[in-house]
């Protein structure tokens, strides 16, 4: 244990698992709420998303050395710091693809009900959120990788940050407008604040 994080090692796989104090606090909060709703519509799409990354990493023969869990993110660290552009793109897109595939399968083959439609919608929402070209979200990573193929690393990083702010500024303006009009809740505003934090943490 170091600071506010607990470090475990998964046997056989030899993968470090880091759990923050706030992750445990979030789990405790979830236990006080409706567990079925939390599992189906929040936890399950996130698990599907991260499994998509892990499956693609296994297919690309990239070893995972660490998985870090916090209340707002799951960070998967690869043992090979330098990967080809094709592998990086595949890994970045793997989570989004997993959510889209699960949503499509549920839509086509499951008995149609409100619960099924909510599962489909939650997977689409997780895919759409991670597709935003912002910071370390999958969409931001994809933009950075594509820019790095044609530009210098510094210019690619600058352009990706510019795109992040170009997306966040109007989105934040919409959130503020809805709040002032009384037509929205705090969800979009909190999402924008979280995304700004992601971008700010990566500004040199």
Buried (B, 14 or more C-beta within 10 A) or exposed (E): EEEEBBEEEEEEEEBBBBBBBBBBEBBEEBEEEEEEEBEBBBBBBBEBBBBBBBBBBEEBEBEBBBBBBBEEBBEBEBEEEEBEEEBBBBBBBBBBBBBBBBBEEBBEEEEEEEBBEEBBBBBBBBBEBBBBBBBBBBBBBBBBBBBBEEBEEEEBBBBBBEBBBEBBEEBBEBBBEBBEEEEBEEEBBEBBEEBBEBBEEBEE
